[in-house]
Amino acid sequence: MEFRGEMCTLEKRGRVYLLTLTGADEHRLNPTLLDAVRSALARVRSEAASSDGGAALVIAAEGKFFSNGFDLAWARASPSLHPGLMTAALRRTLADLLSLPMPTVAAVTGHVSAAGCFLALSHDYVVMRADRGFLYMSEVDIGLPIVESFMALMRAKIPDPRTRRDVLLRGKKVTAVEAEARGIVDRAVVGAREAVEAAIAMGEELAARNWDGEAYASIRKGLFKDVCRGLGLKEASDEEEEAAASAAAAKLPSSKL
C-alpha cells in the first residue's frame, strides 16, 4: 500500500502502516488536515480487515513540529463557526484512532503542543525525539479552555496528578527525557529518523503478536471508556460483548484455550 496526498502520505513497511504528516509547516489541526488523516485511517482499517495476520499503525510528521495544535488563524476567520467544526473534526479523528483494530504508535519527531498533544497521546504508545522539541500544553497561557472529552484523555494518559498539574496548570514545557521519566511517553530517542524507526520497530514487534484486531480495539475502548464515551464512540451492550467473546473463542485453536 502506498498513498500520497497533499497533507499526508501512507505506506506500509512490513506489517506496519506508516502515516506521515508532510511538509515543513507546523501541522496545525484544521478540518482539512484532520479529514486527510481520517481518510488514511479508513484505508488502513479497510486493508487490515481483508488481510490475515497482525498489523500496527505509526503516525509521524516531517519538519520541526509533530503538531503545534489547533489552527487558531483558521478558527479566528469565523469565530462563531470554525472552532466548533475544528473541535468536532479532532473528536472524530481521535475516535478513529481509539477504535482502530490494531496497536498504534506515535513517533513525535518534533515539538508537540496543545491539541497536537491530544493527537499524540491518543496512540497506545508514544516515541518522542529526545534531542529537539518539547511537549507543551499552551491552553493555560493563551486562555483557551479544554473541553471535557479532551480533558478525559489527559486524565487517562497522564495518570500522575502532579505531572498533570504541571502540564495543564503551569504550561510546563516537557522534554522527551522528562516525559519518559514521568510516564507521559514510552521512549525518548535521539534523532527524528531514529524516533520513526524506533516507533516502526515497536509497531512490528506488536504486530508480530498477531492479535485479533477487533478484540484489541474492544479491550482498548473498555480501558478508556470515559474517553471513548466523550468522543461519541458507541458502547457495546453486555449482550453484544458476550456474543463477540463467544464468536472469538470459537475461532481460537485448541492450543490457546
Buried (B, 14 or more C-beta within 10 A) or exposed (E): EEBEEEBBBBEBEBBBBBBBBBBEBBBBBBBEBBBBBBBBBEBBBEBBEEEEEBBBBBBBBBBBBBBBBBBBEBBEEEEEEBBEBBBEBBBBBBBBBBBBBBBBBBBBBBBBBBBBBBBBBBBBBBBBBBBBBBBBBBBBEEEBEBEEBBBBBBEBBBEEEEBBEBBBEEBBBBBBBBBBEBEBBBBBBEBBEBBBBBBBBBBBEBBEEEBBBBBBBBEBBEEBEBBBBBBEBEEBEEEEEEEBEEEEEEEEEEEEE
